[in-house]
Amino acid sequence: MSKHRHSSGKHQFFGSVKVGERGQIVIPAKARELFKIEAGDQLLVFGDINKGLGIIKASKLSHFASRFFNSIQKADE
């Protein structure tokens, strides 16, 4: 894994990871610390064919869903 970390406001780059033979990755320690990800936490993986993958803690889903549906509603207005 790369040891480089880049930060510009709310966007951060934590380095690179390799996908293991079983399709697993290790989330960099600084990212786990910042997002308070601990062993046993449930994570949800979303994908957009053009934008890539996104990962969110399941416990944050209600906040994420609320923001998502609000953005859809605004787009429809």
Secondary structure, 3 states (H helix, E strand, C coil): CCCCCEEECCEEECCCCCCCCCCCCCCCHHHHHHCCCCCCCCEEEEEECCCEEEEEEHHHHHHHHHHHHHHHHHHHC
